[in-house]
Amino acid sequence: MSTSPTGSVGDRADSALFTPVRTRATLDNVVHQIADVIRSGVVHEGDMLPSERALATTMQVSRPTVRAAIQVLVDAGVLEVRAGRSGGPEVVSIWVPPELTASVHSSQSGDEIYKLLEARRVVDPRIAQLAALRGTEDHFARMERSIEMLERHRDDRARYEQSHDLFHRVMWQAADSPTLEGTLVDIFRRLAVERDSMLRTGEDIDFGAELHRDTLRALRRGRPEEVEAEMHRHLEHFELLVEDVLGRGMTNRLPPYLRGPEDERASG
């Protein structure tokens, strides 16, 4: 395993970011966990991951397995291994190749996708309102940077999608509700195949950036009704992209009270 020389380093990530491995595909799971923590925006370029020993203990896997997973990420240009007493795996790039976080979920049926979209309509507006209540300026600044990254990488599909996801991951973190955050992370993973199949036009990309900026403005203002309305606009755009993939309508199946305050008032 290649190492880089000692020198100034960033913060050391908390071992609590990782969980025990419960699958037979142990190496893949360790790679996926480390890659996902980096993609989530919790650690940054220059930060150090926990030591090999600490990762092995937390994930309840062998040190050779952790070492092999770290080498996969070194080969991908995401990590380097620093030598010395304060060394270990260092994040040198936040850009994680999509294949390292590929979902184990297969394509969903239309009804399964509908249930996932329905669940997201229930949870996402609420977690956004919590983010408006509990989020710090650091959270909002990180979301702003994710929008800038999204716009800068509009012609690079992998980096565009990672920037898009980063906005949502930071918003969920700002809500400080691990249970709700875990629910939405799972929904995103289970929709991975459909999301990868989306054909985003230049107009879609521009409108998506606009939605992110409008959502961030609403979060900063902290008005619950405004946050809810913006999130429903955001979700409707996503659902329309999914409909294009499926070739069938989905949003019209949602009850009015899950389509936002305006739809609920119109039906009443």
Legacy VTK file of the C-alpha trace (Angstrom):
# vtk DataFile Version 3.0
C-alpha trace
ASCII
DATASET POLYDATA
POINTS 268 float
0.000 0.000 0.000
1.462 3.351 -1.007
1.978 5.978 1.662
2.390 9.726 1.627
4.846 11.602 3.825
3.864 13.045 7.150
2.867 16.684 7.366
-0.064 18.848 8.342
-3.319 16.894 8.457
-6.991 17.704 8.865
-9.422 16.510 11.487
-9.715 12.842 12.435
-13.140 11.391 11.597
-15.142 9.752 14.377
-15.301 5.949 14.377
-19.013 6.267 15.234
-19.640 7.155 11.571
-19.189 3.471 10.765
-21.279 0.435 11.682
-20.664 -3.302 12.070
-20.647 -5.299 8.842
-23.473 -7.848 8.734
-23.194 -9.193 5.185
-21.077 -11.891 3.583
-19.690 -9.396 1.059
-17.449 -8.007 3.780
-14.868 -6.209 1.644
-17.505 -4.573 -0.559
-19.432 -3.433 2.518
-16.359 -1.840 4.104
-15.495 -0.046 0.836
-19.112 1.115 0.501
-19.268 2.441 4.072
-16.059 4.437 3.774
-17.029 5.764 0.349
-20.504 6.716 1.562
-19.145 8.636 4.560
-16.969 10.648 2.163
-19.867 11.255 -0.245
-22.103 12.388 2.621
-19.932 15.450 3.248
-19.217 14.530 6.885
-15.487 14.375 6.118
-13.561 16.662 3.805
-10.398 16.636 1.739
-7.454 16.659 4.140
-9.341 14.905 6.936
-8.044 11.658 8.386
-10.189 8.565 8.725
-10.001 6.470 11.900
-7.021 4.155 12.077
-7.080 0.731 10.491
-7.385 -0.826 13.959
-10.267 1.486 14.945
-12.157 0.795 11.716
-11.709 -2.953 12.135
-12.997 -2.789 15.706
-16.021 -0.641 14.842
-16.997 -2.628 11.760
-16.207 -5.957 13.458
-14.069 -7.149 10.572
-10.428 -8.153 10.271
-7.663 -5.620 9.818
-6.590 -7.219 6.500
-10.141 -6.615 5.210
-9.968 -2.948 6.226
-6.493 -2.684 4.686
-7.782 -4.139 1.413
-10.758 -1.726 1.401
-8.479 1.234 1.989
-6.291 0.074 -0.901
-9.339 0.025 -3.215
-9.974 3.678 -2.324
-6.273 4.524 -2.691
-6.315 3.012 -6.176
-9.420 5.109 -6.959
-7.572 8.299 -5.967
-9.875 8.960 -2.996
-7.482 8.127 -0.138
-3.784 8.201 0.584
-2.115 6.500 3.526
0.068 8.769 5.644
3.062 7.320 7.451
3.982 8.101 11.037
2.357 8.056 14.457
-0.420 10.480 13.441
-0.809 8.882 10.038
-3.416 6.631 8.527
-5.909 6.977 5.677
-6.335 10.576 4.526
-9.106 11.842 2.269
-7.411 13.416 -0.763
-10.477 13.640 -3.017
-14.188 13.788 -2.251
-15.039 12.458 -5.724
-15.935 8.816 -5.267
-16.299 6.692 -8.437
-19.973 5.646 -8.687
-19.112 1.950 -8.874
-17.747 2.080 -5.315
-21.163 3.040 -3.941
-23.287 1.066 -6.391
-26.514 -0.038 -4.751
-27.125 -3.706 -4.038
-30.807 -3.089 -4.750
-32.210 -4.250 -8.077
-34.654 -2.276 -10.164
-37.972 -1.701 -8.391
-41.424 -2.400 -9.772
-43.695 0.566 -10.523
-45.698 -0.049 -7.348
-42.539 -0.298 -5.233
-41.264 2.983 -6.678
-44.606 4.634 -5.942
-44.360 3.517 -2.303
-40.851 4.932 -2.046
-41.927 8.264 -3.553
-44.891 8.310 -1.204
-42.608 7.701 1.785
-40.299 10.480 0.664
-43.252 12.898 0.430
-44.094 12.080 4.049
-40.576 12.382 5.463
-38.582 14.899 3.384
-40.669 18.037 4.067
-40.579 17.308 7.800
-36.821 16.751 7.918
-36.372 19.972 5.914
-38.417 21.874 8.507
-36.213 20.419 11.254
-33.143 21.478 9.250
-34.528 25.030 9.102
-35.003 24.949 12.871
-31.727 23.295 13.870
-29.349 23.957 10.988
-26.280 26.120 11.515
-24.659 28.560 9.148
-21.988 25.917 8.562
-24.679 23.529 7.269
-26.138 26.209 5.017
-22.689 27.210 3.728
-21.946 23.580 2.868
-25.269 23.349 1.025
-24.389 26.522 -0.876
-21.059 24.991 -1.896
-22.844 21.837 -3.071
-24.994 23.971 -5.408
-21.874 25.658 -6.776
-20.340 22.214 -7.341
-23.533 21.046 -9.035
-23.432 23.965 -11.455
-19.693 23.629 -12.071
-19.964 19.919 -12.918
-23.153 19.994 -14.950
-21.378 18.227 -17.836
-19.875 15.490 -15.644
-22.700 13.086 -14.793
-20.992 11.366 -11.849
-19.855 14.571 -10.142
-23.161 16.278 -10.871
-25.096 13.457 -9.174
-22.713 13.409 -6.192
-23.093 17.187 -5.791
-26.878 16.827 -6.016
-26.881 14.143 -3.323
-24.521 16.160 -1.142
-27.081 18.978 -0.880
-29.656 16.553 0.492
-27.259 14.703 2.776
-26.156 17.940 4.446
-29.771 19.063 4.836
-30.640 15.772 6.507
-27.618 16.114 8.794
-28.736 19.646 9.713
-32.045 18.237 10.991
-30.125 16.305 13.669
-32.529 13.364 13.475
-30.532 10.201 12.727
-33.651 8.041 12.379
-35.223 10.278 9.732
-31.855 10.731 8.032
-31.374 6.963 7.876
-34.841 6.549 6.352
-34.083 8.978 3.531
-30.615 7.545 2.891
-32.282 4.151 2.473
-34.924 5.564 0.100
-32.199 7.166 -2.047
-30.293 3.872 -2.201
-33.383 1.874 -3.128
-34.128 4.310 -5.961
-30.535 4.160 -7.224
-31.298 2.220 -10.412
-34.102 4.592 -11.411
-32.029 7.661 -10.532
-29.133 6.388 -12.655
-31.561 5.989 -15.573
-32.787 9.589 -15.463
-32.062 11.621 -18.565
-31.452 15.163 -17.391
-31.628 17.825 -20.108
-29.836 21.151 -19.780
-33.183 22.657 -18.835
-33.654 20.028 -16.093
-30.190 20.779 -14.717
-30.828 24.540 -14.638
-34.220 24.078 -13.004
-32.733 21.642 -10.490
-30.118 24.203 -9.447
-32.866 26.812 -9.118
-34.872 24.469 -6.882
-31.846 23.865 -4.676
-31.251 27.602 -4.294
-34.932 28.275 -3.534
-34.930 25.477 -0.963
-31.800 26.834 0.692
-33.267 30.348 0.859
-36.384 28.946 2.525
-34.277 26.999 5.033
-32.318 30.100 5.952
-35.517 32.118 6.453
-36.805 29.383 8.711
-40.522 29.652 7.939
-42.006 26.125 8.182
-44.783 26.698 5.620
-42.345 28.112 3.059
-39.913 25.237 3.629
-42.699 22.699 3.126
-43.895 24.364 -0.077
-40.369 24.450 -1.555
-39.756 20.817 -0.675
-42.958 19.768 -2.426
-41.831 21.688 -5.549
-38.498 19.904 -5.268
-40.084 16.478 -4.881
-42.514 17.013 -7.737
-39.623 17.762 -10.107
-37.863 14.557 -9.018
-41.054 12.543 -9.445
-41.574 13.874 -12.965
-38.060 12.713 -13.881
-38.889 9.274 -12.473
-42.112 9.244 -14.518
-40.039 9.808 -17.663
-37.969 6.726 -16.777
-41.057 4.589 -16.140
-43.213 5.988 -18.898
-46.166 6.225 -16.536
-47.708 8.751 -14.159
-46.958 8.559 -10.445
-47.689 11.902 -8.797
-51.387 11.804 -9.654
-51.708 8.745 -7.404
-50.557 10.662 -4.341
-53.332 11.870 -2.029
-53.678 15.681 -2.066
-52.323 16.115 1.464
-49.034 14.517 0.350
-48.683 16.815 -2.666
-48.329 19.973 -0.609
-50.519 22.643 0.985
-51.692 24.134 -2.324
-52.967 20.808 -3.669
-54.658 20.043 -0.359
-56.461 23.409 -0.356
-57.514 22.951 -3.996
-59.079 19.588 -3.194
-60.901 20.882 -0.140
LINES 1 269
268 0 1 2 3 4 5 6 7 8 9 10 11 12 13 14 15 16 17 18 19 20 21 22 23 24 25 26 27 28 29 30 31 32 33 34 35 36 37 38 39 40 41 42 43 44 45 46 47 48 49 50 51 52 53 54 55 56 57 58 59 60 61 62 63 64 65 66 67 68 69 70 71 72 73 74 75 76 77 78 79 80 81 82 83 84 85 86 87 88 89 90 91 92 93 94 95 96 97 98 99 100 101 102 103 104 105 106 107 108 109 110 111 112 113 114 115 116 117 118 119 120 121 122 123 124 125 126 127 128 129 130 131 132 133 134 135 136 137 138 139 140 141 142 143 144 145 146 147 148 149 150 151 152 153 154 155 156 157 158 159 160 161 162 163 164 165 166 167 168 169 170 171 172 173 174 175 176 177 178 179 180 181 182 183 184 185 186 187 188 189 190 191 192 193 194 195 196 197 198 199 200 201 202 203 204 205 206 207 208 209 210 211 212 213 214 215 216 217 218 219 220 221 222 223 224 225 226 227 228 229 230 231 232 233 234 235 236 237 238 239 240 241 242 243 244 245 246 247 248 249 250 251 252 253 254 255 256 257 258 259 260 261 262 263 264 265 266 267
